Amino acid sequence: MKLQELPKIFSVCRLEPSAEIPAWARNGSFFSITKTNDELSIVCEQAFVPSGVKSENDWRVFKVVGPLDFSLTGILASIAQPLAEEKISIFAISTFDTDFVLVKNRDWLRACEALEGAGFVFV
């Protein structure tokens, strides 16, 4: 399976569930917005997050090169397993076409090595 690095540093932000989606959250070429009864969660480029916003910073992203068929199983598990064995935490986002996996910048090189060792190819 092929993986592709997204070239920016990202943040995972939490806003109150009643908050409007802020304009800064929609900047950049990759962002994800999820609303539940408990929170408004935003993943976006760290450079766009205003100070004072509750966030977890310094995430790097790789994309599973797709599109992936909905009948495929175990894609995220095959990524999560070698990273878990290396004690590397992930934050996963799935879209209609593919999956994105975030790892902390400090763990990026170890994550790449673990995934390459598991047979993944970075393009």
C-alpha positions as CSV (number, residue, x, y, z in Angstrom):
1,M,0.0,0.0,0.0
2,K,1.2,3.5,-0.8
3,L,1.3,6.5,1.6
4,Q,1.8,10.1,0.8
5,E,3.1,12.8,3.2
6,L,1.2,16.1,3.4
7,P,3.8,18.8,3.7
8,K,2.5,21.0,6.6
9,I,2.3,20.8,10.3
10,F,-1.3,20.4,11.7
11,S,-3.3,21.0,14.9
12,V,-6.2,19.2,16.3
13,C,-8.5,21.7,17.9
14,R,-11.5,21.5,20.1
15,L,-14.3,24.1,20.3
16,E,-17.6,24.1,22.1
17,P,-20.4,22.2,20.2
18,S,-22.4,25.4,19.9
19,A,-19.5,27.3,18.2
20,E,-19.8,28.3,14.6
21,I,-17.2,26.9,12.2
22,P,-14.5,29.6,12.1
23,A,-13.1,30.9,8.8
24,W,-9.5,30.1,9.8
25,A,-10.5,26.4,10.0
26,R,-11.1,26.3,6.3
27,N,-7.7,27.6,5.2
28,G,-5.1,25.4,3.5
29,S,-5.4,22.4,1.3
30,F,-6.4,19.9,4.0
31,F,-8.8,20.3,6.9
32,S,-11.3,18.2,8.6
33,I,-14.3,19.4,10.7
34,T,-16.4,17.1,12.8
35,K,-19.3,18.2,15.0
36,T,-20.9,16.1,17.7
37,N,-23.2,16.9,20.6
38,D,-20.0,17.2,22.8
39,E,-17.6,19.2,20.6
40,L,-16.6,20.8,17.4
41,S,-13.3,19.2,16.4
42,I,-11.1,20.8,13.7
43,V,-7.9,19.5,12.1
44,C,-6.2,22.2,10.1
45,E,-2.8,23.7,9.4
46,Q,-1.2,24.8,12.7
47,A,-0.2,28.2,11.2
48,F,-3.9,29.2,10.9
49,V,-4.9,28.4,14.5
50,P,-5.3,31.6,16.6
51,S,-3.7,31.7,20.0
52,G,-6.1,30.8,22.8
53,V,-7.8,28.0,20.9
54,K,-7.7,24.7,22.7
55,S,-5.5,22.6,20.5
56,E,-3.0,19.7,20.3
57,N,-0.2,20.9,18.0
58,D,2.7,19.5,16.0
59,W,1.0,16.8,14.0
60,R,2.2,15.5,10.6
61,V,-0.2,13.8,8.2
62,F,0.1,10.9,5.7
63,K,-2.6,10.0,3.3
64,V,-3.3,6.4,2.1
65,V,-3.1,6.7,-1.7
66,G,-6.6,5.9,-3.0
67,P,-9.3,5.9,-3.8
68,L,-10.1,2.9,-1.5
69,D,-13.1,0.7,-2.1
70,F,-15.6,0.6,0.7
71,S,-15.3,-3.2,0.7
72,L,-11.7,-3.1,1.8
73,T,-11.1,-4.1,5.4
74,G,-8.2,-3.6,7.9
75,I,-6.6,-0.6,6.2
76,L,-6.4,1.5,9.4
77,A,-5.5,-1.6,11.5
78,S,-2.6,-2.4,9.2
79,I,-1.3,1.1,9.8
80,A,-2.1,1.3,13.5
81,Q,-0.5,-2.0,14.4
82,P,3.1,-1.3,13.5
83,L,2.8,2.2,15.0
84,A,1.3,0.8,18.3
85,E,4.2,-1.6,18.5
86,E,6.5,1.4,18.4
87,K,4.4,3.2,21.0
88,I,3.4,5.9,18.5
89,S,0.0,7.5,19.0
90,I,-2.2,8.2,16.0
91,F,-5.2,10.4,15.1
92,A,-7.1,9.0,12.2
93,I,-9.5,10.6,9.7
94,S,-11.4,8.8,7.1
95,T,-13.1,10.3,4.0
96,F,-15.1,8.9,1.2
97,D,-12.0,8.1,-0.9
98,T,-9.3,7.3,1.6
99,D,-7.8,7.5,5.1
100,F,-5.4,10.1,6.7
101,V,-3.3,9.3,9.7
102,L,-1.7,11.9,11.9
103,V,1.3,11.3,14.1
104,K,3.2,13.7,16.3
105,N,6.1,15.5,14.5
106,R,8.5,14.1,17.1
107,D,7.5,10.5,16.1
108,W,7.5,11.1,12.3
109,L,10.8,9.4,11.4
110,R,10.1,6.4,13.6
111,A,6.6,6.1,12.2
112,C,7.9,6.2,8.6
113,E,10.5,3.5,9.5
114,A,7.9,1.3,11.2
115,L,5.5,1.6,8.3
116,E,8.2,0.9,5.7
117,G,9.2,-2.1,7.7
118,A,5.5,-3.3,7.5
119,G,5.6,-3.0,3.7
120,F,4.2,0.4,3.1
121,V,5.8,2.6,0.4
122,F,6.0,6.4,0.7
123,V,5.5,8.2,-2.6
